Amino acid sequence: MSYQPTSSDAAELQEVLTRYVDSRDGYIQASLLVEEPGLVEAFKAIAHRRQDIAKRVAAMIREQGTSADAEGSPEAGVHRWWIRLRDQMTTTESQTILEECLRGEKELARTLSEALEHGHLTDEHQLIIREALAEVDQAIVAFSSAVSHE
């Protein structure tokens, strides 16, 4: 007997997709705000990886016969505005941006964990979400280390 995706599977995947679009857009914004070439390239690489995962999740949603909304969330737009504003108010822009990236990674990890905990994902979808969560957990460790060393 094969598992049939449910509407809650699609809803959970849509939440993951929204957060990945938000993350991609946030890293694009961050790459425009920092001046250190290493950070610029790192942020662009993360944004590119987030776009790749967002495409995979959108495809999974479409495979279920549901349309995928790849617009991102209104909250993320406000968050990016806040990053730009804080950038103008502080002399330690890289530190501030790294702190915001860490906060965003923690939110993304929470979203991925919640999607896994609900138990409504197919085995294939669970595998992809677990891989994504492992990648996000690595980013949290890296950003935590960078923030504490600044």
Secondary structure as GFF3:
##gff-version 3
##sequence-region A 1 150
A	DSSP	alpha_helix	7	33	.	.	.	ID=ss1
A	DSSP	alpha_helix	37	63	.	.	.	ID=ss2
A	DSSP	alpha_helix	74	89	.	.	.	ID=ss3
A	DSSP	alpha_helix	93	117	.	.	.	ID=ss4
A	DSSP	alpha_helix	123	149	.	.	.	ID=ss5
###
